[in-house]
Amino acid sequence: MKKVAGIILVFCVLLGSSTIYASGLPQTSLSKWYGQSFHKESEKFKDATSSGVLEVLNEMKGFLTDSKENFTGAITQFLNGQVKEVNSNIDAKSSDIKNRIDETVNELEKVNFDEYVDKVEIEEEVLRDVEKILADVLSK
């Protein structure tokens, strides 16, 4: 029984001392504890947030770099295709013009220019004779 009474007495002393201690600690110490805990947790949150934002920005930078390379490659490929197409069209047009020139040269080589010159000389002589006759007729 002495043991039970001793245990009850120790329990009461401990309960009383904790009550006295709790009443001796005003709200200031609780507020101080809350402020310190809040500060620690906010620092952890800030660190986690800043590292998360940096990670997202790095991922975005990688995505933009890859996109830029893809766009650059696509544009280069498109432009090369356009250049090849234009060069092909120019070559085709050039060949067509060369063929036409060759055909015209062949046709002109077949024409007898001596006959043309003779024909022009005859026409000029006839024209001179007509002018001479008209001049004689009109002057009388």
Secondary structure, 3 states (H helix, E strand, C coil): CHHHHHHHHHHHHHHHHHHHHHHHCCHHHHHHHHHHHHHHHHHHHHHHHHHHHHHHHHHHHHHHHHHHHHHHHHHHHHHHHHHHHHHHHHHHHHHHHHHHHHHHHHHHHHCCHHHHHHHHHHHHHHHHHHHHHHHHHHHC
